[in-house]
């Protein structure tokens, strides 16, 4: 129980109240919840962009052809069709390359820039981009300027998202291993939340512009909550470890906490031992390559191949409308989230076991399995798995194994923040490699 002997604590009452609020928040797993919310904030922006592709591609259709000649109209339509057809490919490229480059920079420069500046600055810039995106929903733009602005926004969001993700895993690397789980779980929920919002928009019958407006406003709210939660995290971490050591918050302890609360730098967890990057990499190289390969296989097939799969049992019906939103995006994100969350209570195999890399390599089987589903259009391969049930079963195992195995890989040795930055870099390398291979995989179909 937390208590104060007010007669002997000579601190302002307002400050004591603030500390008590933090104490009771910690009592209900506040640190875990904040890491969960920050994990949610790292991937929610990108997921909202990815799930709003229908809105973006609809804005690329040229509606300003009235009064134009037949030749001008045909040329403009052809130009717009090219932008629409290439949108997903260019979007992936503009997302993954900055993610990889900025994660690499964060791995080398994190010691030169304070953790607070990296995390808070990234969140503020991401929120600013979403505010601009929300405003542009109601601003008419021609296809080419809209396409260019959208790609610039994707580059900025994923650049700062890379810095945020690397800093967050670095922060978790200074704490017990259990604090990696809420980050991974929060990232898994980001995709689930975005997919569920897309399905709700379809079910409501709303116009694409109105649905997009709701998407982006929701993202702004979540990022704002992430900013608020990060401001109290350093103080809460100090209180958390007092609580873990079974210290009651009486006069002496409260005085110590308030002094910590008064000094921003004293509570900044951005301290680490002097380990070189190579020394740390030698310890975690197997895990780093494992997480890289995991996401290479995942992004190589999802969504480049899976999103082009068509339902074979309800062509033209309502299930045809919901098939990809439910069976591809929502199911993937739910199972991925479940796999990430399971590591909080169950961890097998051990990170040093040979079974972990073997299990990760075995996921390569999903590449041909999804290729042989009813992916349309197709040129080279026959359809072997016609029924929707095959695709759904493959997706469940594919997504769950991605979340579970990736979370196992992200349990780090905790010598330094550098370990978290290195793992975040290899995670991003896997995403970029998967995005590059997705062009080849899709062409083979």
C-alpha positions as CSV (number, residue, x, y, z in Angstrom):
1,X,0.0,0.0,0.0
2,X,1.3,3.5,-0.9
3,X,1.1,6.2,1.8
4,X,2.6,9.6,2.7
5,X,3.3,11.1,6.1
6,X,2.5,14.6,4.9
7,X,3.9,16.2,8.1
8,X,7.4,15.3,7.2
9,X,7.5,15.5,3.4
10,X,8.3,19.1,2.5
11,X,7.2,19.0,-1.1
12,X,4.3,20.9,-2.8
13,X,1.0,19.0,-2.5
14,X,0.5,19.2,-6.3
15,X,3.7,17.4,-6.9
16,X,2.8,14.7,-4.3
17,X,-0.5,14.2,-6.1
18,X,1.2,13.8,-9.4
19,X,3.5,11.2,-7.9
20,X,0.7,9.3,-6.3
21,X,-1.2,9.2,-9.7
22,X,1.9,7.6,-11.2
23,X,2.2,5.2,-8.3
24,X,-1.3,3.9,-8.7
25,X,-1.0,3.8,-12.5
26,X,2.1,1.6,-12.0
27,X,0.1,-0.6,-9.6
28,X,-2.0,-1.6,-12.6
29,X,0.9,-2.5,-14.9
30,X,1.4,1.0,-16.2
31,X,4.9,0.3,-17.7
32,X,3.6,-2.7,-19.6
33,X,0.7,-0.7,-21.0
34,X,2.9,2.2,-22.1
35,X,5.2,-0.1,-24.0
36,X,2.2,-1.7,-25.6
37,X,0.8,1.7,-26.6
38,X,4.2,2.8,-28.0
39,X,4.4,-0.5,-30.0
40,X,1.0,0.2,-31.3
41,X,2.1,3.7,-32.3
42,X,5.1,2.5,-34.3
43,X,3.1,0.5,-36.9
44,X,-0.3,2.0,-36.8
45,X,0.6,4.9,-39.2
46,X,2.0,2.5,-41.9
47,X,-0.9,0.1,-41.5
48,X,-3.5,2.9,-41.9
49,X,-1.7,3.9,-45.2
50,X,-1.6,0.3,-46.4
51,X,-5.2,-0.4,-45.6
52,X,-6.4,2.8,-47.2
53,X,-5.0,1.9,-50.7
54,X,-8.6,1.8,-52.1
55,X,-8.9,5.5,-51.1
56,X,-5.6,6.5,-52.5
57,X,-6.1,4.7,-55.8
58,X,-9.6,6.2,-56.2
59,X,-8.0,9.7,-55.9
60,X,-5.7,8.8,-58.8
61,X,-8.6,8.5,-61.2
62,X,-8.6,11.7,-63.4
63,X,-12.1,13.4,-63.2
64,X,-11.0,16.6,-64.9
65,X,-11.4,15.6,-68.5
66,X,-14.5,17.5,-69.3
67,X,-14.0,19.7,-72.4
68,X,-10.8,17.9,-73.4
69,X,-10.3,16.5,-76.8
70,X,-10.5,12.7,-77.4
71,X,-6.7,12.4,-77.7
72,X,-6.1,14.4,-74.5
73,X,-8.7,12.4,-72.7
74,X,-7.2,9.1,-73.8
75,X,-3.7,10.3,-72.9
76,X,-4.8,11.5,-69.4
77,X,-6.7,8.2,-68.7
78,X,-3.6,6.2,-69.7
79,X,-1.4,8.4,-67.4
80,X,-3.8,7.9,-64.5
81,X,-4.1,4.2,-65.1
82,X,-0.3,3.9,-64.9
83,X,-0.2,5.8,-61.6
84,X,-3.0,3.6,-60.2
85,X,-1.4,0.3,-61.4
86,X,2.0,1.2,-59.9
87,X,0.7,2.7,-56.7
88,X,1.2,-0.4,-54.5
89,X,4.6,-1.2,-55.9
90,X,5.9,2.4,-55.5
91,X,4.3,2.7,-52.1
92,X,6.1,-0.4,-50.8
93,X,9.4,0.9,-52.2
94,X,8.9,4.3,-50.7
95,X,8.2,2.6,-47.3
96,X,10.8,-0.1,-47.0
97,X,13.9,1.7,-48.4
98,X,13.7,4.7,-45.9
99,X,12.8,2.2,-43.2
100,X,16.0,0.3,-43.8
101,X,18.3,3.4,-44.3
102,X,17.0,5.2,-41.2
103,X,17.2,2.1,-39.0
104,X,20.8,1.7,-40.1
105,X,21.5,5.3,-39.3
106,X,19.8,4.9,-35.9
107,X,22.0,1.9,-35.2
108,X,25.2,4.0,-35.5
109,X,24.0,7.5,-34.4
110,X,21.8,6.6,-31.4
111,X,24.6,7.4,-29.0
112,X,24.9,10.9,-30.4
113,X,21.2,11.9,-30.2
114,X,19.3,11.6,-26.9
115,X,16.6,8.9,-26.7
116,X,14.0,11.5,-25.6
117,X,14.7,13.6,-28.7
118,X,14.6,10.6,-31.1
119,X,11.3,9.2,-29.7
120,X,9.4,12.4,-29.1
121,X,10.6,14.0,-32.3
122,X,9.6,11.0,-34.3
123,X,6.1,10.9,-32.8
124,X,5.6,14.6,-33.3
125,X,6.6,14.4,-37.0
126,X,4.4,11.4,-37.6
127,X,1.5,13.1,-36.0
128,X,2.1,16.2,-38.2
129,X,2.0,14.1,-41.3
130,X,-1.3,12.5,-40.3
131,X,-2.8,15.9,-39.6
132,X,-1.8,17.0,-43.1
133,X,-3.1,13.8,-44.6
134,X,-6.5,14.3,-42.8
135,X,-6.8,17.8,-44.2
136,X,-5.9,16.7,-47.7
137,X,-8.8,14.3,-47.7
138,X,-11.1,17.2,-48.4
139,X,-8.7,19.1,-50.7
140,X,-9.1,18.4,-54.4
141,X,-5.8,17.6,-56.2
142,X,-4.9,16.3,-59.6
143,X,-3.6,12.7,-59.8
144,X,0.1,13.4,-60.3
145,X,0.5,16.0,-57.5
146,X,-1.6,13.8,-55.2
147,X,0.5,10.7,-56.0
148,X,3.8,12.7,-55.4
149,X,2.6,14.1,-52.1
150,X,1.4,10.7,-50.9
151,X,4.7,9.1,-51.6
152,X,6.6,11.9,-49.9
153,X,4.4,11.4,-46.8
154,X,5.0,7.7,-46.9
155,X,8.8,8.3,-47.0
156,X,8.7,10.7,-44.0
157,X,6.4,8.5,-41.9
158,X,8.5,5.4,-42.4
159,X,11.8,7.3,-41.9
160,X,10.7,8.5,-38.5
161,X,8.9,5.2,-37.8
162,X,12.3,3.5,-38.2
163,X,13.9,5.8,-35.8
164,X,11.0,5.3,-33.3
165,X,11.1,1.5,-33.6
166,X,14.8,1.3,-33.2
167,X,14.8,3.6,-30.2
168,X,11.9,1.7,-28.6
169,X,13.6,-1.7,-28.9
170,X,16.8,-0.1,-27.6
171,X,14.8,1.2,-24.6
172,X,13.4,-2.3,-24.1
173,X,16.9,-3.7,-24.3
174,X,17.8,-1.9,-21.0
175,X,14.9,-3.6,-19.2
176,X,14.0,-7.2,-18.4
177,X,13.2,-9.4,-21.5
178,X,9.4,-9.5,-20.7
179,X,9.2,-5.8,-21.8
180,X,9.8,-6.8,-25.4
181,X,6.5,-8.7,-25.5
182,X,4.2,-5.6,-25.1
183,X,6.0,-3.9,-27.9
184,X,5.6,-6.8,-30.3
185,X,2.0,-7.3,-29.2
186,X,1.2,-3.6,-29.7
187,X,2.7,-3.8,-33.2
188,X,0.5,-6.8,-33.9
189,X,-2.6,-5.0,-32.7
190,X,-1.8,-2.0,-35.1
191,X,-2.5,-4.1,-38.1
192,X,-5.6,-5.7,-36.5
193,X,-7.0,-2.3,-35.6
194,X,-6.4,-0.9,-39.1
195,X,-8.0,-4.0,-40.8
196,X,-11.0,-3.9,-38.5
197,X,-11.5,-0.3,-39.3
198,X,-11.4,-1.0,-43.0
199,X,-14.1,-3.7,-42.6
200,X,-16.3,-1.4,-40.6
201,X,-16.0,1.2,-43.3
202,X,-17.1,-1.3,-45.9
203,X,-20.0,-2.5,-43.8
204,X,-21.2,1.1,-43.1
205,X,-21.5,1.9,-46.8
206,X,-19.6,5.1,-46.3
207,X,-17.9,7.0,-49.1
208,X,-14.2,6.3,-49.4
209,X,-13.4,9.9,-48.5
210,X,-15.4,9.7,-45.2
211,X,-13.9,6.4,-44.4
212,X,-10.4,7.7,-45.0
213,X,-11.1,10.7,-42.8
214,X,-12.0,8.4,-40.0
215,X,-8.9,6.3,-40.5
216,X,-6.5,9.3,-40.3
217,X,-8.3,11.0,-37.4
218,X,-8.0,7.7,-35.4
219,X,-4.3,7.5,-36.2
220,X,-3.8,11.1,-34.9
221,X,-5.5,10.2,-31.7
222,X,-3.4,7.1,-31.1
223,X,-0.2,8.9,-31.8
224,X,-1.2,11.7,-29.5
225,X,-1.8,9.1,-26.7
226,X,1.6,7.6,-27.4
227,X,3.2,11.0,-26.9
228,X,1.4,11.5,-23.6
229,X,2.4,8.0,-22.4
230,X,6.0,8.5,-23.3
231,X,6.3,11.7,-21.2
232,X,5.6,9.7,-18.0
233,X,7.5,6.5,-18.9
234,X,10.9,7.4,-17.4
235,X,9.4,8.2,-14.0
236,X,7.2,5.2,-14.1
237,X,10.1,2.9,-14.8
238,X,11.9,4.1,-11.7
239,X,8.8,3.5,-9.6
240,X,8.3,0.2,-11.2
241,X,11.6,-1.2,-10.0
242,X,11.0,0.2,-6.5
243,X,7.7,-1.7,-6.5
244,X,9.5,-4.9,-7.8
245,X,11.9,-4.6,-4.9
246,X,8.9,-4.5,-2.5
247,X,9.6,-1.0,-1.3
248,X,6.7,0.8,0.3
249,X,6.3,4.4,-0.8
250,X,6.7,6.1,2.6
251,X,8.4,9.4,3.5
252,X,11.9,8.4,2.5
253,X,11.0,6.6,-0.7
254,X,8.5,9.2,-1.8
255,X,11.2,11.9,-1.2
256,X,13.6,10.0,-3.5
257,X,10.9,9.5,-6.2
258,X,9.9,13.2,-6.2
259,X,13.6,14.2,-6.6
260,X,13.8,11.8,-9.5
261,X,10.6,13.2,-10.9
262,X,12.1,16.7,-10.7
263,X,15.2,15.7,-12.8
264,X,14.5,14.8,-16.4
265,X,18.1,13.6,-17.0
266,X,18.2,11.5,-13.9
267,X,15.3,9.4,-15.1
268,X,16.4,9.0,-18.7
269,X,17.1,5.3,-19.3
270,X,19.4,6.1,-22.1
271,X,22.5,4.8,-20.3
272,X,24.5,1.8,-21.4
273,X,27.8,0.0,-20.8
274,X,30.7,0.4,-23.1
275,X,30.3,-2.5,-25.3
276,X,31.4,-2.2,-29.0
277,X,28.9,-2.9,-31.7
278,X,30.9,-5.8,-33.0
279,X,31.0,-7.5,-29.6
280,X,27.3,-7.2,-29.2
281,X,26.7,-8.4,-32.8
282,X,28.8,-11.5,-32.2
283,X,26.4,-12.4,-29.4
284,X,23.1,-11.8,-31.3
285,X,24.0,-12.5,-35.0
286,X,22.0,-15.7,-35.1
287,X,18.9,-14.0,-33.7
288,X,19.5,-11.0,-36.0
289,X,19.6,-13.2,-39.2
290,X,16.6,-15.2,-38.0
291,X,14.4,-12.2,-37.6
292,X,15.6,-10.9,-40.9
293,X,14.7,-14.1,-42.7
294,X,11.3,-14.3,-40.9
295,X,10.2,-11.0,-42.3
296,X,11.7,-11.6,-45.7
297,X,9.4,-14.6,-46.2
298,X,6.4,-12.7,-44.7
299,X,6.7,-9.5,-46.8
300,X,7.7,-11.4,-49.9
301,X,4.2,-13.0,-49.9
302,X,2.0,-10.6,-47.9
303,X,0.3,-8.6,-49.3
304,X,1.9,-8.8,-52.8
305,X,0.5,-12.3,-53.5
306,X,-2.1,-12.8,-50.8
307,X,-4.0,-9.6,-51.6
308,X,-4.5,-10.7,-55.2
309,X,-6.2,-14.0,-54.2
310,X,-9.8,-14.3,-55.3
311,X,-12.7,-16.2,-53.7
312,X,-13.7,-19.2,-55.7
313,X,-17.0,-19.9,-53.9
314,X,-18.8,-16.5,-53.9
315,X,-17.9,-14.6,-57.0
316,X,-19.8,-11.3,-57.2
317,X,-21.5,-11.8,-53.8
318,X,-21.0,-10.2,-50.4
319,X,-18.4,-12.7,-49.4
320,X,-16.4,-11.7,-52.5
321,X,-16.4,-8.1,-51.2
322,X,-15.2,-9.1,-47.7
323,X,-12.9,-12.0,-48.7
324,X,-9.6,-10.1,-48.8
325,X,-10.4,-7.6,-46.0
326,X,-11.3,-10.6,-43.7
327,X,-9.3,-13.6,-44.9
328,X,-6.2,-11.7,-45.8
329,X,-5.7,-8.5,-43.7
330,X,-7.8,-9.1,-40.6
331,X,-7.0,-12.8,-40.3
332,X,-3.3,-12.2,-40.8
333,X,-3.1,-9.4,-38.2
334,X,-5.2,-11.3,-35.6
335,X,-3.1,-14.5,-35.8
336,X,0.1,-12.4,-36.0
337,X,-1.0,-10.6,-32.8
338,X,-1.8,-13.9,-31.2
339,X,1.6,-15.3,-32.0
340,X,3.4,-12.2,-30.6
341,X,1.3,-12.3,-27.4
342,X,1.8,-16.0,-26.7
343,X,5.5,-15.4,-26.0
344,X,4.4,-13.6,-22.8
345,X,3.3,-16.9,-21.3
346,X,5.1,-19.5,-23.4
347,X,8.5,-19.5,-25.0
348,X,9.7,-22.5,-27.0
349,X,12.2,-23.3,-28.5
350,X,15.0,-21.5,-26.6
351,X,16.8,-18.7,-28.5
352,X,20.0,-20.9,-28.5
353,X,18.2,-24.0,-29.8
354,X,18.7,-25.1,-33.4
355,X,15.0,-25.6,-33.7
356,X,14.4,-21.8,-33.8
357,X,16.3,-21.2,-37.1
358,X,15.0,-24.5,-38.6
359,X,11.4,-23.5,-37.8
360,X,12.1,-20.1,-39.5
361,X,13.5,-21.7,-42.6
362,X,10.6,-24.1,-42.9
363,X,8.3,-21.1,-43.4
364,X,9.6,-20.9,-47.0
365,X,7.0,-23.5,-47.8
366,X,4.3,-20.8,-47.7
367,X,5.7,-19.1,-50.8
368,X,4.7,-21.9,-53.2
369,X,1.5,-22.7,-51.2
370,X,0.2,-19.1,-51.6
371,X,1.3,-19.0,-55.3
372,X,-0.8,-22.1,-56.0
373,X,-3.9,-20.6,-54.5
374,X,-6.5,-18.7,-56.6
375,X,-4.2,-15.7,-57.2
376,X,-5.5,-13.6,-60.1
377,X,-4.4,-12.6,-62.7
378,X,-1.9,-15.4,-63.3
379,X,0.2,-16.5,-66.3
380,X,2.6,-19.3,-65.4
381,X,1.4,-21.5,-62.6
382,X,-1.8,-23.5,-62.4
383,X,-4.3,-23.1,-59.5
384,X,-3.9,-26.1,-57.3
385,X,-5.7,-25.0,-54.1
386,X,-9.1,-23.8,-55.5
387,X,-11.2,-23.7,-52.3
388,X,-11.1,-20.7,-50.0
389,X,-10.6,-23.0,-47.0
390,X,-7.0,-23.8,-48.1
391,X,-6.1,-20.1,-48.3
392,X,-7.6,-19.5,-44.9
393,X,-5.8,-22.4,-43.2
394,X,-2.5,-21.3,-44.8
395,X,-3.0,-17.8,-43.7
396,X,-3.7,-18.8,-40.0
397,X,-0.5,-20.8,-39.8
398,X,1.6,-18.3,-41.8
399,X,0.5,-15.3,-39.7
400,X,0.7,-17.1,-36.3
401,X,4.2,-18.4,-37.0
402,X,5.4,-15.0,-38.1
403,X,4.3,-13.3,-34.9
404,X,5.5,-16.1,-32.6
405,X,8.9,-16.7,-34.2
406,X,9.6,-13.0,-34.6
407,X,8.9,-12.3,-31.0
408,X,11.2,-15.1,-29.9
409,X,14.0,-13.6,-31.9
410,X,13.5,-10.2,-30.4
411,X,14.2,-11.3,-26.8
412,X,17.6,-9.6,-26.5
413,X,20.7,-9.8,-24.4
414,X,20.5,-6.6,-22.3
415,X,24.1,-5.4,-22.2
416,X,23.3,-2.2,-24.2
417,X,20.8,-0.2,-26.1
418,X,22.9,-1.0,-29.2
419,X,21.6,-4.6,-29.2
420,X,18.0,-3.3,-29.7
421,X,19.2,-1.0,-32.5
422,X,21.0,-3.8,-34.3
423,X,17.9,-6.1,-34.0
424,X,15.7,-3.3,-35.3
425,X,18.0,-2.8,-38.3
426,X,17.9,-6.5,-39.2
427,X,14.1,-6.5,-38.8
428,X,14.0,-3.6,-41.3
429,X,16.4,-5.4,-43.6
430,X,14.1,-8.3,-43.7
431,X,11.2,-6.0,-44.6
432,X,13.1,-4.4,-47.4
433,X,14.4,-7.8,-48.7
434,X,10.9,-9.2,-48.7
435,X,9.5,-6.1,-50.5
436,X,12.2,-6.6,-53.2
437,X,11.5,-10.3,-53.6
438,X,7.8,-9.8,-53.8
439,X,8.2,-8.4,-57.3
440,X,9.9,-11.7,-58.3
441,X,7.4,-13.9,-56.5
442,X,4.4,-12.1,-58.0
443,X,5.9,-12.3,-61.5
444,X,6.4,-16.1,-61.2
445,X,2.6,-16.5,-60.7
